[in-house]
Amino acid sequence: TVIPNFKGGEKEFAANMFFDGTNRIFKAKLIPGASIGMHAHEDSCEVIFILSGKGTILEKEPGSEEMTSRSVCAGDCLYCPKGHSHSLKNTDEAEDLVFYAAVPQQ
């Protein structure tokens, strides 16, 4: 599945997704310059494992306007707890950002 401007992000998000009606597990790709827009996990959390490429994750705690930013690369494991918000951007000019993600409902 290819979704343009996923969650308000830039360019397109491509994913091979399994959804059982409650939980999502997927392998995804962000092409250079693509992003997943900032979104909140109101009733779920998310675990992301970066397989290849590099990028930036923005994170925001509930009730806070302050965002933190950090670089991510292959081998990094990211966690967005329930109630928190985040976005992910491929900052590489040549390589895709490829990752696995699990989004279980809580």
C-alpha positions in Angstrom: 0.0 0.0 0.0 1.3 3.5 -0.9 -0.3 6.4 1.0 0.5 10.0 0.0 1.0 12.5 2.8 0.5 9.9 5.5 -0.8 11.5 8.8 -0.1 14.9 7.1 3.5 14.0 6.2 5.5 14.8 3.1 5.7 12.7 -0.1 4.6 9.1 0.4 4.6 6.2 2.8 4.8 2.6 1.5 3.9 -0.3 3.7 3.2 -4.0 3.7 0.7 -4.1 6.5 -1.1 -6.7 8.6 -4.2 -5.5 10.4 -6.4 -7.9 12.5 -9.0 -5.3 13.3 -7.2 -4.2 16.4 -3.4 -4.4 16.0 -1.1 -3.3 13.1 2.3 -4.9 12.2 4.1 -3.6 9.1 7.3 -3.2 7.2 7.4 0.3 5.7 9.5 2.6 3.6 10.0 6.3 3.4 11.7 7.6 0.3 14.3 10.4 0.6 12.6 13.5 2.0 9.4 11.6 2.9 7.8 11.7 6.4 5.0 10.5 8.6 3.2 13.5 10.0 3.0 14.2 13.7 0.2 12.1 15.3 -0.9 11.0 18.7 -1.3 7.4 20.0 -4.5 7.9 22.0 -5.3 4.2 22.4 -2.1 2.5 21.3 1.6 2.5 21.5 4.2 2.0 18.7 7.5 0.1 18.5 9.6 0.9 15.5 12.8 -0.9 14.5 14.9 0.8 11.8 16.3 -1.7 9.3 18.1 0.7 6.9 18.6 4.4 6.2 18.6 7.3 8.5 16.2 9.9 9.6 14.8 12.1 12.4 12.1 11.4 14.9 10.2 14.1 16.6 8.5 13.2 19.9 6.1 15.1 22.2 4.8 14.1 25.6 1.1 14.5 26.5 0.2 18.0 27.6 3.5 19.5 26.4 4.1 21.8 23.5 7.8 21.0 23.6 9.1 18.6 21.0 12.3 16.7 21.1 14.2 15.7 18.0 16.9 13.0 17.5 18.6 11.2 14.7 17.8 7.6 14.0 19.6 5.0 11.9 19.7 1.2 11.1 19.6 -0.9 14.3 17.7 1.7 16.4 14.6 0.7 18.2 12.1 3.5 19.0 9.1 3.4 21.4 6.1 5.8 21.4 4.1 5.2 24.6 0.3 5.5 24.7 -0.8 9.1 24.8 2.4 10.4 23.3 2.9 11.9 19.8 5.6 11.5 17.2 6.6 11.8 13.6 9.4 10.2 11.5 11.3 11.7 8.5 13.8 10.3 6.1 16.6 12.9 6.1 18.9 10.9 3.7 19.2 12.4 0.2 19.8 9.0 -1.5 18.7 6.0 0.6 15.2 4.9 1.7 14.4 4.7 5.4 13.1 1.1 5.9 11.6 -0.1 9.2 9.3 -2.6 11.0 6.6 -1.3 13.3 4.0 -2.8 15.6 1.1 -0.7 16.8 -0.9 -2.7 19.5 -4.1 -1.3 20.9 -4.1 -0.8 24.7 
